Amino acid sequence: MSSDGLVSVVIPTYYRNDRLRAALESVEAQEYDPIEVVVVDSSDDGHARPVAESFEGAEYRLTERDEGPQAARSLGAERASGEYVQFLDDDDRLAPSKLREQVALLDSPVGVAYSGMIDELRGEILPNPAVRGDVLEYALEMRTFPCINSTMLIDADVLAEMLPLRHRHGADDTGLKIELAMHTEFDFVNEPLVFRGRTDTSLSESWAYLDGRKQVLRTFADVYRSFPPRVRRRAVRETHYQAARKHLEERGWSPRATVEFARAAYYTPDDRADYVGECLASVFGRPGVRAADRILS
């Protein structure tokens, strides 16, 4: 691939013009050239058109109906003409060097380059040094974070094999990373090159995300069977563990949280004592789990 090939930045948006403007400004500030921008608006009234058209060269596309961000990404990727594709969520922003540093990594066999991030709530998060090269096992375990849509830059030829992208509720990027890992290798820039915004409607914090994880487990059942059982068990464990934390977040105390912690302890292939401890602590609700967290950390 060319070191100065065209990058297509695809931005799905839905009634968040203030965040969209900041995302577009971060693309405009890139230290890399050439770039094209496709804004895909899923509103039913052309809400984002004035913002998109205020940026020179940005192409604006209005979907016929709101079918979710994955459908919007697919539409944008199919319209894109670049050698590389950057999916940018409308509440995220790119560091000025992001595309320049990642394009340099994309050469066969590497078809995906990602980076660290600064999360609006959690602060700086850098890649796990082990998650590079063949990352399929990590992707199946759902342990590739902070590799998400906005931190990735993808070889357009590799991405074309996956279009149109499948909708998996809030776990769209989880399934996409597995599909990408089945086709190509990954590398990363060990810097926080994305500022990840959070809103009240962030899918990664929703029950839809957990439903999406379960859908991923079903979709790739045959792939999981080709790996040692511990790979699937780690993914199942983490799904139950996150469900337990979600119950406590919403209620403070919940018998469902204890059940989910127990399931996490049952499925985990490692660190079982830690998960049993969390399960027992959850009987005392959120304060008990916080105390267990302090002890285990």
C-alpha positions in Angstrom: 0.0 0.0 0.0 1.1 3.6 -0.6 2.5 5.6 2.2 0.6 8.6 0.9 -2.5 6.8 -0.1 -6.0 8.4 0.3 -7.6 7.9 3.8 -11.4 7.8 3.9 -12.8 9.0 7.2 -16.3 7.7 7.7 -18.3 9.5 10.5 -21.8 8.1 11.4 -23.8 10.6 13.3 -27.2 10.9 15.0 -28.3 14.2 16.5 -25.0 15.2 18.1 -24.0 18.2 16.0 -21.8 19.7 18.7 -19.7 16.5 19.0 -19.8 16.0 15.2 -18.2 19.5 14.7 -15.4 18.7 17.1 -14.8 15.3 15.4 -14.6 17.0 12.0 -12.2 19.7 13.3 -9.9 16.9 14.5 -9.9 15.4 11.0 -9.2 18.8 9.5 -6.2 19.2 11.9 -4.6 15.9 10.7 -0.9 16.0 9.8 -1.6 13.6 6.9 -2.8 14.2 3.4 -4.8 13.2 1.3 -8.0 12.7 3.3 -11.6 12.5 2.2 -14.5 12.7 4.7 -18.0 11.0 4.4 -20.5 12.0 7.1 -23.5 9.6 7.3 -26.5 11.1 9.0 -29.1 8.7 10.4 -31.5 11.5 11.5 -34.8 11.8 9.7 -34.5 15.5 9.1 -31.0 16.2 7.7 -30.0 17.4 11.1 -26.2 17.2 10.5 -26.2 18.6 7.0 -25.3 22.2 8.0 -22.3 21.0 10.1 -21.0 18.6 7.5 -21.3 21.1 4.6 -19.5 23.7 6.6 -16.3 21.6 6.2 -14.8 21.9 2.8 -14.8 18.7 0.8 -16.9 16.7 3.3 -19.4 14.5 1.6 -22.8 14.4 3.3 -25.1 11.3 3.1 -28.5 11.0 4.7 -29.7 7.4 5.3 -33.2 6.5 4.3 -34.0 5.3 7.9 -32.0 4.8 11.1 -30.7 1.3 11.1 -27.9 1.9 13.6 -24.3 2.9 13.4 -23.1 -0.2 11.6 -25.4 0.3 8.7 -24.2 3.9 8.5 -20.6 2.8 8.6 -21.3 0.3 5.8 -22.9 3.0 3.6 -19.9 5.3 4.2 -17.3 2.6 3.5 -19.1 1.7 0.3 -19.0 5.3 -0.8 -15.3 5.7 0.2 -12.6 5.6 -2.4 -9.5 5.6 -0.2 -6.9 2.9 0.3 -7.5 3.1 4.0 -10.6 3.6 6.1 -11.0 5.4 9.4 -14.3 4.9 11.2 -14.7 7.8 13.6 -17.6 7.9 16.0 -19.1 11.4 16.2 -18.3 11.8 19.9 -14.6 11.0 19.4 -11.7 13.1 18.2 -8.4 12.2 16.6 -5.0 13.4 17.7 -3.3 15.4 14.8 -0.7 12.7 14.2 -3.1 9.7 14.2 -3.4 9.0 10.5 0.2 9.8 9.7 1.5 7.4 12.3 -0.9 4.6 11.5 -0.6 4.7 7.7 3.1 3.9 8.1 2.2 0.6 9.8 -0.2 -0.6 7.2 1.7 -2.9 4.8 1.2 -6.6 4.2 0.6 -8.7 6.3 -0.7 -5.8 8.6 -4.2 -4.7 7.6 -5.3 -3.0 10.9 -3.4 -0.4 12.9 -4.8 0.8 16.2 -3.7 3.0 19.0 -4.2 4.0 22.6 -6.8 6.5 23.7 -7.7 9.0 26.3 -11.2 8.1 27.6 -13.4 10.9 28.8 -14.1 9.0 32.0 -11.2 6.6 32.5 -8.2 8.6 31.4 -5.3 7.2 29.3 -5.5 3.6 28.1 -2.6 2.1 26.1 -2.5 -1.1 24.1 -1.6 -4.5 25.6 1.9 -5.1 24.1 0.8 -8.7 23.3 -2.1 -7.7 21.1 -0.4 -7.4 17.8 0.3 -9.7 14.9 -2.2 -12.6 14.8 -4.7 -11.4 17.4 -7.6 -13.8 16.7 -7.4 -15.5 20.0 -7.5 -12.2 21.9 -10.4 -11.0 19.7 -12.4 -14.1 20.5 -11.7 -13.6 24.2 -12.9 -10.0 23.6 -9.6 -8.7 25.1 -8.3 -6.3 22.5 -9.3 -3.0 24.2 -8.4 -0.2 23.5 -8.7 -1.4 19.9 -12.2 0.0 18.9 -13.6 1.6 15.8 -12.2 5.1 16.3 -8.7 3.9 17.3 -8.4 1.6 14.2 -7.2 2.4 10.7 -8.1 -0.3 8.3 -6.8 -1.4 4.9 -9.8 -0.8 2.5 -9.1 -4.1 0.6 -9.3 -6.1 3.9 -12.5 -4.2 5.0 -14.2 -4.9 1.7 -14.3 -8.6 2.6 -16.6 -7.7 5.5 -19.1 -5.3 3.8 -21.9 -4.8 4.5 -21.0 -4.8 8.2 -23.2 -6.9 10.5 -25.3 -5.3 13.2 -24.6 -6.7 16.7 -26.4 -4.2 19.0 -23.8 -2.5 21.1 -21.0 -5.0 20.3 -20.5 -4.0 16.6 -16.8 -3.5 16.9 -16.4 -6.8 18.9 -17.6 -8.8 16.0 -15.8 -6.7 13.4 -12.5 -7.2 15.2 -13.0 -11.0 15.1 -13.7 -10.9 11.3 -10.7 -8.6 10.7 -8.4 -10.9 12.8 -9.5 -13.8 10.6 -8.2 -12.0 7.5 -5.2 -10.0 8.6 -2.7 -9.1 11.3 -2.8 -6.1 13.6 -0.2 -3.6 14.8 -0.5 -0.5 17.0 1.0 2.9 17.9 1.7 2.9 21.6 0.3 6.4 22.1 -3.1 7.8 22.9 -4.1 9.0 19.5 -7.9 9.2 20.1 -9.9 11.2 22.6 -13.0 9.0 23.3 -16.0 10.9 24.3 -18.9 9.5 26.4 -22.5 10.4 26.3 -25.6 9.3 28.2 -26.4 7.0 25.2 -23.0 5.3 24.9 -23.7 1.8 23.7 -20.7 0.3 25.4 -22.3 1.1 28.7 -25.7 -0.5 27.8 -27.5 -3.8 28.1 -27.5 -3.8 24.3 -23.7 -4.2 24.4 -24.0 -7.3 26.6 -26.7 -8.7 24.3 -24.3 -8.0 21.4 -21.6 -10.0 23.1 -23.9 -13.0 23.4 -24.7 -12.7 19.8 -21.0 -12.7 18.9 -20.6 -15.9 20.9 -23.3 -17.5 18.9 -22.2 -16.2 15.5 -18.6 -17.4 15.8 -19.4 -20.7 17.6 -17.5 -22.7 15.0 -14.5 -20.5 15.3 -14.5 -20.9 19.1 -14.5 -24.7 18.7 -11.3 -24.5 16.8 -9.5 -23.0 19.8 -8.9 -24.4 23.3 -12.1 -24.2 25.5 -10.4 -21.5 27.7 -10.8 -19.0 24.9 -14.6 -19.1 24.8 -14.8 -19.4 28.6 -12.9 -16.2 29.1 -15.3 -14.4 26.8 -18.3 -15.9 28.5 -16.9 -15.1 32.0 -16.3 -11.5 31.1 -19.9 -11.1 29.7 -21.4 -12.4 33.0 -19.0 -10.3 35.0 -19.9 -7.1 33.2 -23.6 -8.0 33.5 -23.1 -8.3 37.3 -21.4 -4.9 37.5 -24.2 -3.4 35.5 -26.9 -4.7 37.9 -25.0 -3.2 40.8 -24.5 0.1 39.0 -28.3 0.4 38.5 -29.6 -1.0 41.8 -26.8 -0.9 44.4 -27.8 -4.4 45.5 -29.4 -7.1 43.3 -29.7 -10.9 43.6 -29.2 -11.0 39.9 -25.8 -9.4 40.3 -24.8 -12.3 42.6 -26.1 -14.8 40.1 -24.0 -13.2 37.3 -20.9 -13.1 39.5 -21.4 -16.8 40.3 -21.7 -17.6 36.6 -18.5 -15.6 35.9 -16.7 -17.7 38.6 -18.1 -20.9 37.1 -16.9 -20.2 33.6 -13.5 -18.6 34.3 -10.6 -20.8 33.3 -8.3 -18.8 35.6 -8.2 -16.6 38.7 -11.3 -18.5 40.0 -10.6 -17.5 43.7 -10.9 -13.8 42.7 -14.2 -14.3 41.0 -15.6 -16.4 43.8 -14.5 -13.5 46.2 -16.4 -11.0 44.1 -19.5 -13.2 44.1 -19.5 -13.5 47.9 -18.8 -9.8 48.3 -21.8 -9.0 46.0 -24.2 -10.3 48.8 -23.4 -7.0 50.5 -24.2 -5.1 47.3 -22.1 -2.3 45.8 -20.1 -1.5 49.0 -19.1 -5.1 49.3 -17.9 -5.4 45.7 -16.0 -2.1 46.1 -14.3 -3.5 49.2 -13.4 -6.7 47.3 -12.0 -4.6 44.4 -9.7 -2.8 46.8 -8.5 -6.1 48.3 -8.0 -7.8 45.0 -6.1 -4.9 43.5 
